[in-house]
Amino acid sequence: MSLFVVDQEKCNRDGICVDSCPVGIIELKNRNPVPTPVEYAEKLCINCGHCVAVCPEGALSLKTMATEQCPPVKNEWRLGPEKVEHFLRSRRSIRTYKEKSVEPDILEKLIDIAAFAPSAKNFQPVRWLVVKEKDEVRRLAGMVVDWMRYMKKEHPVTAREMHLKSVIASWDAGVDAVCRNAPHVIVTHAFKKNHAAMVDCSIALTYLELAAPSFELGTCWGGYFTAAAMNWPPLQKALGLPEGHATFGAMMVGYPKYKYYRLPLRNKACITWM
């Protein structure tokens, strides 16, 4: 099979797929009855699916994704600006969780949704590690505190800037200010030599946190966990990532203990127009 096939009966030769292809590997010339791949198209294609998604007639199918495999966009489900603003403003960073664990199939569905996040050149480098047992979350949080003690001793200036002393004191007093007693932590990792991995993982986790409320879940970015996972060999060993991979983000996940009833204010956006 060629890189893509075009249903000649459905294709109206409007050239939309040609114009929309991000790497310019589709052409429509007079000698060709329908769009065709350019030379070396298979090597250049990033498998983004733009050509499949943009065709109004559903005439084009990639070798890797047929038109019938891609659900149609439901315009009646689109949110207007007011609903989008309400949805985004109602998002909260959850730091108090119920004791209830999240069912594995729900976590898997949540990650499946987050996996649709954009990535550089559609490389899709993000991999996911789910710490699903609460005891294991706490054990790993203790290793983060071990890293904090090291930082306080060996790098006191950085430790002060990160307020590590208070986190250590809370831990010693029986309060988990690292993972907030969340039942689960989801870690993103990727090949550490991929220069776009940090951004790709951050976008994927953002998708995850925005999708979480639809499952009645709450999330919070694990900044301390991420910092330790990127720099503390004992924690890196405990996570057991594949060879050549590094952690690029972590997020606490669980059922929120409390509901929120107001939309807090934030600073006015600082905009410069050019």
Backbone bond lengths (Angstrom), bond angles and torsions (degrees), N, CA, C in turn:
res aa  C-N    CA-C-N  psi(-1)  N-CA   C-N-CA  omega(-1)  CA-C   N-CA-C  phi
1 M - - - 1.469 - - 1.521 109.85 -
2 S 1.323 116.88 139.87 1.458 122.20 175.20 1.528 109.57 -66.40
3 L 1.326 116.82 172.24 1.457 121.11 178.29 1.520 111.09 -52.84
4 F 1.316 116.88 -40.69 1.457 120.25 174.36 1.525 109.41 -147.84
5 V 1.309 114.11 160.16 1.467 120.05 176.43 1.520 108.20 -123.56
6 V 1.323 115.77 149.47 1.452 121.92 -178.67 1.527 109.12 -123.42
7 D 1.320 115.15 128.52 1.463 120.53 174.75 1.530 107.93 -74.94
8 Q 1.324 116.45 109.36 1.462 120.41 -174.46 1.525 112.79 -64.68
9 E 1.311 116.93 -26.44 1.460 119.61 179.97 1.528 111.37 -75.78
10 K 1.322 116.93 -32.55 1.465 120.75 -179.09 1.530 112.03 -85.97
11 C 1.323 117.49 -33.58 1.463 121.83 -174.46 1.527 111.01 -64.61
12 N 1.350 116.04 129.23 1.475 119.58 178.36 1.535 112.39 -103.93
13 R 1.340 116.44 10.05 1.468 122.29 175.46 1.527 112.51 57.21
14 D 1.344 117.24 38.64 1.463 119.43 -178.23 1.528 112.79 -84.67
15 G 1.326 118.11 -11.47 1.462 121.94 176.74 1.518 114.84 75.84
16 I 1.333 117.50 10.32 1.465 119.87 -179.35 1.527 110.68 -62.62
17 C 1.318 117.14 -41.74 1.465 119.72 -179.91 1.522 111.08 -63.87
18 V 1.314 116.57 -35.95 1.471 121.11 178.08 1.519 110.08 -63.25
19 D 1.318 115.86 -46.03 1.458 121.64 -176.40 1.523 112.13 -71.13
20 S 1.339 117.30 -28.43 1.467 121.42 -174.01 1.519 113.57 -90.29
21 C 1.309 118.51 -18.55 1.471 120.68 -176.58 1.528 110.04 -61.80
22 P 1.334 118.56 119.93 1.473 120.29 -175.64 1.520 114.39 -67.88
23 V 1.332 118.10 -20.65 1.462 119.55 -179.76 1.533 112.03 -112.27
24 G 1.330 117.21 7.06 1.459 121.27 172.24 1.512 115.59 61.89
25 I 1.334 116.94 46.18 1.468 119.35 -175.97 1.527 112.61 -110.33
26 I 1.334 116.99 13.35 1.467 120.72 176.85 1.521 108.26 -117.87
27 E 1.305 115.56 137.25 1.460 119.58 178.35 1.527 109.97 -131.41
28 L 1.317 114.83 153.29 1.465 121.99 176.45 1.521 107.17 -135.35
29 K 1.293 115.35 102.61 1.465 120.81 -177.22 1.524 109.72 -117.07
30 N 1.313 114.92 163.03 1.465 120.31 -175.55 1.523 112.77 -57.58
31 R 1.338 116.14 -33.58 1.462 118.46 -176.95 1.529 112.31 -75.49
32 N 1.340 117.01 -14.37 1.457 120.79 -179.45 1.522 110.11 -105.58
33 P 1.323 117.62 131.17 1.464 119.67 -179.19 1.529 113.28 -71.58
34 V 1.324 117.59 -22.91 1.469 122.46 -179.65 1.526 108.99 -141.95
35 P 1.340 118.45 167.74 1.468 120.53 176.69 1.533 111.45 -56.43
36 T 1.315 115.72 142.72 1.466 121.54 179.41 1.521 109.65 -135.80
37 P 1.340 117.53 157.23 1.469 119.91 177.09 1.525 111.48 -74.53
38 V 1.318 115.51 144.64 1.454 119.90 175.70 1.532 108.78 -76.08
39 E 1.331 115.87 172.53 1.456 119.66 177.09 1.526 110.02 -62.97
40 Y 1.300 116.91 139.72 1.473 124.79 -178.86 1.526 112.58 67.66
41 A 1.325 117.41 18.25 1.465 120.57 -178.20 1.522 111.86 -59.79
42 E 1.323 117.04 -39.45 1.464 119.45 -176.71 1.523 111.69 -63.91
43 K 1.329 116.96 -31.94 1.471 120.03 178.76 1.520 111.70 -76.01
44 L 1.327 116.74 -27.14 1.465 120.34 -175.13 1.525 113.22 -94.92
45 C 1.321 117.34 -20.71 1.471 120.63 -176.10 1.527 110.66 -61.86
46 I 1.331 116.76 134.13 1.464 121.35 178.41 1.523 111.49 -101.84
47 N 1.317 116.85 6.30 1.462 121.96 173.55 1.529 112.58 59.44
48 C 1.323 115.90 37.76 1.467 120.03 -177.91 1.523 113.08 -79.03
49 G 1.335 116.60 -23.68 1.453 120.08 179.56 1.510 115.03 82.97
50 H 1.332 117.55 7.23 1.471 119.83 178.80 1.523 111.51 -54.66
51 C 1.331 115.80 -43.58 1.469 119.44 -175.65 1.520 111.48 -64.32
52 V 1.331 116.23 -36.14 1.460 120.25 178.23 1.528 110.33 -70.63
53 A 1.340 115.19 -42.29 1.461 120.24 -174.58 1.520 113.32 -72.97
54 V 1.334 117.28 -30.77 1.465 120.06 -171.02 1.522 113.04 -87.94
55 C 1.324 118.22 -17.68 1.468 120.19 -176.35 1.524 110.76 -70.75
56 P 1.328 118.85 115.84 1.470 120.60 -177.74 1.521 112.96 -67.52
57 E 1.339 116.86 -21.45 1.462 120.28 -177.42 1.532 112.39 -95.84
58 G 1.334 117.04 -5.81 1.462 119.47 -176.82 1.514 112.20 63.27
59 A 1.329 116.12 38.76 1.455 120.57 -172.93 1.517 113.91 -92.61
60 L 1.330 118.33 -16.75 1.465 121.20 -172.21 1.523 110.98 -112.23
61 S 1.314 115.82 134.41 1.463 122.56 175.92 1.520 109.83 -128.05
62 L 1.331 116.20 127.71 1.457 120.51 173.22 1.524 110.21 -74.58
63 K 1.306 115.45 157.54 1.462 119.54 176.22 1.522 110.63 -59.55
64 T 1.337 116.04 -32.70 1.460 120.69 -176.70 1.529 113.93 -93.31
65 M 1.342 117.68 -9.39 1.467 119.46 178.77 1.525 110.44 -156.28
66 A 1.311 114.36 116.27 1.459 120.12 179.19 1.529 109.64 -80.17
67 T 1.319 115.75 153.27 1.463 120.21 179.28 1.520 111.59 -54.80
68 E 1.333 116.44 -42.17 1.469 119.79 -177.11 1.524 113.27 -69.16
69 Q 1.340 117.70 -14.47 1.462 120.82 176.16 1.524 112.18 -81.80
70 C 1.313 117.51 -15.69 1.473 122.19 -174.92 1.525 109.51 -102.68
71 P 1.327 118.09 111.41 1.462 120.98 -177.87 1.527 111.49 -60.16
72 P 1.321 117.59 146.35 1.465 120.00 178.29 1.522 111.54 -71.65
73 V 1.321 115.79 151.29 1.465 121.00 174.57 1.530 108.38 -70.23
74 K 1.333 116.42 131.21 1.463 121.42 179.61 1.528 108.43 -100.05
75 N 1.310 115.91 97.01 1.463 120.38 -176.08 1.518 112.43 -60.15
76 E 1.322 116.81 -29.42 1.470 119.51 -179.59 1.526 112.01 -69.47
77 W 1.333 117.95 -14.36 1.455 121.57 177.83 1.522 112.66 -92.44
78 R 1.323 117.58 -7.88 1.465 119.66 -177.56 1.523 110.50 -65.42
79 L 1.336 115.18 139.52 1.458 121.00 178.79 1.519 110.24 -88.46
80 G 1.319 116.13 138.56 1.453 120.55 173.89 1.521 110.43 -78.49
81 P 1.326 118.03 170.32 1.467 121.87 -177.68 1.529 113.67 -55.49
82 E 1.321 118.62 -39.98 1.464 120.28 -177.90 1.527 111.21 -66.44
83 K 1.333 117.10 -41.08 1.461 119.79 179.53 1.525 110.96 -69.92
84 V 1.328 116.31 -37.07 1.463 119.19 177.18 1.532 110.12 -63.64
85 E 1.328 116.75 -44.88 1.461 120.14 178.54 1.518 110.89 -60.35
86 H 1.331 116.95 -44.01 1.467 120.52 179.71 1.525 110.74 -62.99
87 F 1.326 116.30 -43.65 1.462 120.60 -179.33 1.524 111.23 -61.17
88 L 1.324 116.76 -47.39 1.462 120.10 -176.97 1.527 111.73 -70.92
89 R 1.324 117.15 -37.21 1.469 119.31 179.04 1.524 112.39 -71.53
90 S 1.322 116.90 -24.88 1.470 119.60 -179.37 1.525 112.41 -82.23
91 R 1.319 117.63 -8.82 1.467 120.26 177.57 1.524 110.10 -65.41
92 R 1.317 117.04 133.86 1.463 121.70 179.13 1.531 109.66 -128.38
93 S 1.318 116.25 148.09 1.461 121.27 170.54 1.523 107.25 -82.39
94 I 1.315 116.50 116.05 1.466 121.51 -173.13 1.524 110.40 -91.77
95 R 1.331 115.09 124.68 1.464 120.17 -178.84 1.526 112.78 -121.79
96 T 1.329 116.94 5.03 1.467 121.71 173.61 1.530 107.39 -133.30
97 Y 1.328 115.55 124.73 1.462 120.95 -172.72 1.526 111.13 -123.17
98 K 1.320 115.08 153.90 1.456 121.16 171.07 1.530 109.21 -70.57
99 E 1.325 115.57 160.68 1.461 120.17 178.24 1.526 111.45 -70.72
100 K 1.320 117.22 -18.16 1.462 122.69 -175.30 1.528 112.18 -64.29
101 S 1.329 116.09 133.71 1.458 120.70 174.98 1.520 109.92 -82.30
102 V 1.321 115.47 157.79 1.461 121.30 177.56 1.523 108.40 -92.62
103 E 1.320 115.83 135.08 1.452 120.52 -179.12 1.532 110.02 -61.75
104 P 1.337 117.45 137.96 1.474 120.73 -177.82 1.519 113.46 -55.77
105 D 1.349 118.31 -36.50 1.462 119.12 -178.45 1.519 111.94 -68.15
106 I 1.347 116.68 -28.86 1.463 120.15 176.66 1.523 109.98 -71.69
107 L 1.324 116.86 -43.61 1.465 119.92 177.26 1.523 110.83 -61.72
108 E 1.328 116.48 -39.01 1.461 119.78 179.46 1.522 110.73 -65.88
109 K 1.331 117.07 -42.00 1.465 120.10 178.49 1.518 110.56 -64.03
110 L 1.319 117.06 -40.52 1.460 121.74 178.49 1.526 110.64 -60.20
111 I 1.315 116.69 -44.69 1.462 121.01 179.46 1.523 110.56 -67.75
112 D 1.327 117.04 -37.77 1.461 120.24 177.96 1.526 110.94 -58.62
113 I 1.328 116.59 -39.13 1.467 120.67 177.90 1.526 110.01 -67.50
114 A 1.340 116.16 -45.64 1.465 120.54 -178.97 1.522 111.62 -62.87
115 A 1.320 117.09 -25.67 1.466 120.79 -178.74 1.526 112.75 -67.88
116 F 1.346 117.50 -11.42 1.460 120.94 175.90 1.534 112.31 -82.77
117 A 1.321 117.10 2.27 1.462 120.31 178.29 1.522 110.74 -61.72
118 P 1.335 117.17 147.16 1.468 119.21 178.28 1.523 111.99 -67.60
119 S 1.320 115.47 152.66 1.460 121.00 176.23 1.524 108.11 -143.39
120 A 1.327 115.69 157.44 1.459 120.57 -178.12 1.525 110.62 -57.50
121 K 1.350 115.75 125.74 1.465 123.15 -179.97 1.528 112.21 55.70
122 N 1.334 116.14 24.37 1.470 122.02 -178.99 1.534 111.48 53.37
123 F 1.327 115.92 33.17 1.463 120.26 -178.12 1.525 111.72 -70.63
124 Q 1.339 116.62 -25.54 1.468 122.50 178.26 1.539 111.74 52.14
125 P 1.344 116.69 59.69 1.460 119.47 -174.15 1.526 114.57 -85.12
126 V 1.325 117.64 -8.86 1.461 120.86 -169.95 1.523 111.28 -71.09
127 R 1.323 115.50 131.88 1.458 122.64 172.58 1.522 108.32 -119.60
128 W 1.324 116.41 155.16 1.457 121.12 -170.05 1.532 111.06 -123.04
129 L 1.306 115.79 134.42 1.456 122.23 173.77 1.524 107.72 -121.38
130 V 1.327 117.21 122.10 1.466 121.50 -179.32 1.528 108.87 -105.41
131 V 1.309 116.55 116.75 1.465 121.41 172.14 1.518 105.76 -87.78
132 K 1.316 116.82 100.09 1.468 120.38 -167.03 1.525 114.56 -96.36
133 E 1.319 118.20 -16.20 1.463 120.31 179.50 1.528 110.27 -98.63
134 K 1.333 115.88 131.10 1.459 119.98 -175.92 1.528 111.74 -62.61
135 D 1.316 117.70 -36.73 1.470 120.54 178.49 1.525 110.86 -62.70
136 E 1.346 115.76 -36.00 1.451 119.35 178.68 1.523 111.07 -71.73
137 V 1.332 116.42 -36.23 1.473 120.04 175.09 1.517 109.40 -58.37
138 R 1.327 116.34 -44.89 1.469 119.59 -178.67 1.526 111.11 -67.72
139 R 1.320 118.01 -38.62 1.462 120.62 178.50 1.528 110.48 -61.27
140 L 1.317 115.90 -43.60 1.462 119.70 179.54 1.525 111.07 -68.66
141 A 1.341 116.66 -36.35 1.471 119.78 176.21 1.526 110.30 -60.93
142 G 1.332 116.48 -37.28 1.463 119.95 176.58 1.508 112.01 -63.31
143 M 1.317 117.35 -34.19 1.460 120.48 177.27 1.526 110.93 -70.50
144 V 1.338 116.24 -32.60 1.469 119.66 173.84 1.528 109.66 -62.70
145 V 1.318 116.84 -40.75 1.473 120.69 178.26 1.526 110.21 -65.53
146 D 1.321 117.52 -36.81 1.470 120.16 175.49 1.532 109.97 -58.51
147 W 1.324 116.40 -42.23 1.470 120.58 176.78 1.525 110.83 -62.63
148 M 1.318 116.16 -38.95 1.469 120.46 179.08 1.529 110.85 -63.59
149 R 1.319 117.03 -40.50 1.474 120.18 178.56 1.529 110.04 -63.57
150 Y 1.320 115.99 -39.90 1.463 120.18 176.70 1.528 110.01 -62.59
151 M 1.322 116.67 -46.10 1.462 120.68 -179.51 1.526 111.43 -62.32
152 K 1.315 116.27 -40.49 1.477 120.51 179.99 1.530 111.05 -61.71
153 K 1.312 116.02 -35.68 1.465 120.50 -178.69 1.520 112.26 -81.99
154 E 1.338 116.98 -45.70 1.457 121.48 -171.68 1.530 113.88 -94.03
155 H 1.315 117.14 -25.32 1.471 121.27 -177.82 1.536 109.12 -136.87
156 P 1.331 116.80 65.88 1.469 120.85 -172.39 1.524 114.34 -61.41
157 V 1.319 118.08 -34.16 1.467 119.68 -178.98 1.532 110.15 -64.84
158 T 1.324 115.78 -49.03 1.468 119.77 178.08 1.520 110.78 -62.54
159 A 1.327 116.64 -38.83 1.462 120.79 179.36 1.525 110.94 -61.76
160 R 1.343 116.73 -39.77 1.474 119.80 178.28 1.524 110.45 -66.76
161 E 1.325 115.83 -41.93 1.468 119.16 180.00 1.523 111.75 -62.60
162 M 1.330 117.11 -30.81 1.463 121.68 -179.08 1.527 112.98 -93.70
163 H 1.340 116.08 2.83 1.476 121.80 178.25 1.536 111.61 57.62
164 L 1.321 116.18 39.25 1.456 119.72 -175.31 1.531 112.44 -72.35
165 K 1.314 117.07 -27.74 1.464 119.79 -178.71 1.518 110.98 -59.45
166 S 1.322 117.54 -44.58 1.462 120.84 -178.19 1.529 111.49 -68.86
167 V 1.333 116.82 -34.07 1.467 119.52 178.58 1.519 110.05 -67.94
168 I 1.340 116.32 -41.16 1.466 120.83 177.57 1.522 110.07 -62.58
169 A 1.335 116.39 -44.70 1.462 120.48 179.90 1.531 111.16 -61.54
170 S 1.318 117.02 -40.20 1.462 120.52 178.05 1.518 110.76 -63.07
171 W 1.333 115.65 -43.69 1.464 119.64 179.27 1.522 111.24 -61.16
172 D 1.321 115.95 -44.39 1.465 120.16 179.62 1.523 111.90 -64.70
173 A 1.343 115.87 -23.92 1.469 120.27 177.98 1.527 112.16 -90.36
174 G 1.326 116.40 3.79 1.459 120.27 177.00 1.516 114.97 93.66
175 V 1.332 117.24 11.16 1.468 121.48 -178.88 1.529 108.70 -110.49
176 D 1.327 116.36 125.31 1.462 121.33 -179.35 1.530 109.48 -89.47
177 A 1.331 116.24 99.20 1.462 121.02 176.59 1.522 111.46 -95.07
178 V 1.325 116.74 7.66 1.466 121.46 178.99 1.523 109.84 -93.42
179 C 1.332 116.06 -58.36 1.469 120.88 -179.53 1.520 113.25 -111.21
180 R 1.329 116.58 2.79 1.472 122.23 171.32 1.527 113.27 57.46
181 N 1.333 116.55 30.59 1.464 121.55 -179.05 1.525 112.97 57.81
182 A 1.324 116.29 25.80 1.462 120.16 176.45 1.527 109.12 -66.28
183 P 1.323 117.60 143.93 1.470 119.24 -179.74 1.527 113.72 -71.79
184 H 1.351 116.57 -21.79 1.455 119.59 -176.93 1.528 110.48 -142.84
185 V 1.309 115.13 153.25 1.460 121.93 170.36 1.527 107.26 -130.12
186 I 1.330 115.68 132.44 1.458 121.29 176.95 1.519 108.21 -109.45
187 V 1.325 115.56 124.30 1.457 122.92 -176.27 1.528 109.41 -110.68
188 T 1.323 116.52 132.54 1.461 120.32 172.75 1.529 108.50 -100.68
189 H 1.319 114.76 140.22 1.465 119.23 177.45 1.521 108.65 -144.29
190 A 1.314 114.77 161.89 1.466 121.65 -178.11 1.517 108.71 -160.16
191 F 1.320 115.60 172.03 1.463 120.75 177.79 1.521 108.47 -61.93
192 K 1.324 117.11 123.27 1.462 120.74 -169.93 1.525 113.91 -68.44
193 K 1.325 117.90 -16.95 1.461 119.99 178.14 1.521 112.35 -86.68
194 N 1.319 117.30 -2.45 1.462 121.36 176.25 1.533 108.34 -79.08
195 H 1.325 116.89 111.22 1.463 121.25 -173.53 1.529 112.73 -66.87
196 A 1.321 117.48 -19.40 1.468 120.64 -179.95 1.525 112.31 -96.12
197 A 1.322 117.62 0.63 1.465 120.91 -171.97 1.524 112.58 -61.59
198 M 1.327 117.78 -41.48 1.464 120.65 -179.23 1.524 111.09 -59.09
199 V 1.324 116.24 -47.36 1.464 120.22 -179.70 1.522 110.46 -67.55
200 D 1.326 117.30 -44.59 1.464 120.71 -179.01 1.524 111.36 -59.98
201 C 1.329 116.96 -43.05 1.469 120.55 179.23 1.528 111.21 -67.42
202 S 1.322 117.10 -37.76 1.462 120.71 179.12 1.529 111.03 -64.81
203 I 1.330 116.31 -42.01 1.465 119.38 178.51 1.520 110.36 -65.05
204 A 1.332 116.95 -41.50 1.459 120.50 -179.71 1.529 111.02 -63.00
205 L 1.329 117.35 -41.73 1.466 120.15 178.09 1.529 111.19 -67.71
206 T 1.321 116.87 -32.37 1.463 119.86 175.84 1.523 110.29 -64.47
207 Y 1.326 116.61 -43.76 1.466 119.81 174.64 1.529 110.17 -57.29
208 L 1.338 116.36 -42.86 1.454 120.48 -178.17 1.519 111.70 -62.72
209 E 1.333 116.86 -45.41 1.464 118.68 -178.12 1.520 112.16 -68.50
210 L 1.329 117.58 -30.91 1.461 120.01 178.74 1.529 111.46 -76.84
211 A 1.321 117.31 -27.75 1.464 120.84 177.84 1.522 111.78 -80.74
212 A 1.331 117.48 -25.20 1.469 121.66 -173.08 1.532 114.39 -56.01
213 P 1.348 120.46 -43.55 1.470 119.11 -178.44 1.520 114.01 -59.91
214 S 1.329 118.72 -25.78 1.462 120.38 178.58 1.530 111.38 -66.52
215 F 1.336 116.91 -18.74 1.460 122.74 175.35 1.536 111.00 -101.69
216 E 1.343 115.89 11.28 1.472 122.78 -176.14 1.516 111.42 62.94
217 L 1.332 116.08 30.03 1.457 121.88 179.04 1.522 110.54 -105.16
218 G 1.327 115.22 156.51 1.452 121.89 173.96 1.518 109.66 -119.56
219 T 1.314 115.82 156.83 1.463 121.33 -178.60 1.518 110.69 -139.61
220 C 1.307 115.74 163.77 1.465 121.84 172.03 1.527 107.99 -153.37
221 W 1.313 115.54 135.20 1.464 119.93 178.97 1.521 109.98 -65.23
222 G 1.328 115.86 132.31 1.463 121.13 -179.84 1.510 111.39 -94.07
223 G 1.309 116.74 76.52 1.459 120.92 -176.21 1.512 113.30 -64.25
224 Y 1.333 116.62 -46.57 1.465 119.56 179.20 1.531 110.73 -65.25
225 F 1.319 116.15 -41.41 1.462 120.70 179.23 1.526 110.02 -60.20
226 T 1.319 116.34 -45.31 1.457 120.89 -178.86 1.525 111.30 -63.22
227 A 1.339 116.31 -45.16 1.461 120.16 -179.22 1.525 111.17 -60.58
228 A 1.331 115.97 -42.89 1.459 119.21 179.64 1.524 111.10 -68.37
229 A 1.341 116.89 -40.26 1.459 120.75 -178.84 1.526 111.92 -65.57
230 M 1.319 116.83 -25.37 1.459 120.57 178.97 1.526 112.41 -85.02
231 N 1.346 117.45 -16.08 1.464 119.44 -170.41 1.527 115.93 -131.96
232 W 1.302 119.46 -10.27 1.460 121.53 -172.24 1.534 109.92 -112.28
233 P 1.332 118.66 104.86 1.466 122.27 -175.61 1.535 114.99 -52.23
234 P 1.342 119.98 -41.42 1.474 117.96 179.00 1.530 113.00 -59.57
235 L 1.323 117.00 -39.79 1.462 119.94 178.43 1.525 110.40 -70.11
236 Q 1.321 116.36 -39.63 1.459 119.93 178.06 1.527 110.58 -59.94
237 K 1.325 116.59 -41.44 1.458 120.72 178.51 1.521 110.61 -65.92
238 A 1.324 116.73 -40.17 1.468 120.67 -179.02 1.522 112.12 -64.94
239 L 1.328 117.17 -32.76 1.463 120.49 -179.79 1.526 111.55 -73.70
240 G 1.317 116.97 -26.99 1.455 120.50 174.44 1.515 114.75 62.61
241 L 1.324 116.95 42.18 1.463 120.23 -179.49 1.528 110.61 -70.45
242 P 1.334 116.94 158.17 1.464 119.41 178.02 1.531 111.47 -59.99
243 E 1.306 115.94 155.87 1.462 121.55 179.19 1.524 110.12 -56.26
244 G 1.333 116.33 131.83 1.453 121.41 178.35 1.510 114.39 85.55
245 H 1.328 118.05 -0.93 1.460 121.14 179.54 1.526 111.00 -97.62
246 A 1.332 115.83 157.79 1.457 122.66 176.43 1.514 109.17 -139.69
247 T 1.321 115.75 155.70 1.463 121.47 176.77 1.521 109.50 -78.09
248 F 1.341 115.96 134.89 1.459 120.97 178.05 1.523 112.86 -126.90
249 G 1.318 116.93 16.63 1.455 119.07 176.64 1.517 110.89 161.38
250 A 1.329 115.27 149.32 1.464 120.65 178.10 1.529 108.97 -144.15
251 M 1.311 115.48 148.69 1.462 120.21 -177.62 1.524 110.35 -141.88
252 M 1.331 115.61 133.27 1.462 121.09 173.49 1.519 108.98 -78.36
253 V 1.325 115.87 143.29 1.458 120.59 -179.11 1.521 109.85 -139.91
254 G 1.329 115.66 139.22 1.462 120.31 176.24 1.516 110.62 178.32
255 Y 1.326 115.83 -178.71 1.456 120.37 176.80 1.531 109.22 -84.81
256 P 1.328 118.09 124.30 1.469 120.35 -178.75 1.525 111.54 -60.26
257 K 1.314 115.33 141.15 1.468 120.31 177.87 1.522 111.01 -75.99
258 Y 1.323 116.76 -29.94 1.462 120.99 -176.31 1.524 110.88 -127.70
259 K 1.333 115.60 157.04 1.461 121.50 172.88 1.519 109.25 -99.17
260 Y 1.311 116.01 157.84 1.461 121.88 178.70 1.531 108.51 -115.56
261 Y 1.332 115.70 141.09 1.466 120.66 -170.70 1.527 114.04 -119.39
262 R 1.316 118.01 -1.04 1.460 120.77 -178.91 1.524 109.68 -135.00
263 L 1.328 115.74 162.34 1.465 122.39 175.80 1.526 107.61 -106.43
264 P 1.334 119.20 102.46 1.467 121.53 -177.61 1.525 111.98 -61.77
265 L 1.328 114.53 157.50 1.458 120.53 178.25 1.526 110.50 -82.78
266 R 1.308 116.10 156.94 1.461 122.71 174.03 1.522 108.31 -134.99
267 N 1.320 116.19 164.39 1.462 120.21 178.20 1.527 110.78 -60.85
268 K 1.302 115.61 146.99 1.455 120.80 175.98 1.526 109.32 -61.43
269 A 1.316 116.47 137.77 1.465 120.45 179.62 1.523 110.52 -59.14
270 C 1.313 116.49 135.23 1.464 122.11 178.50 1.532 107.66 -94.00
271 I 1.317 116.72 109.82 1.461 121.09 -172.95 1.529 110.02 -119.49
272 T 1.313 115.10 134.05 1.465 121.42 171.01 1.517 108.49 -114.05
273 W 1.335 116.66 126.53 1.455 121.07 -179.71 1.534 109.57 -99.82
274 M 1.303 117.23 136.10 1.464 121.37 178.80 1.532 109.82 -116.89
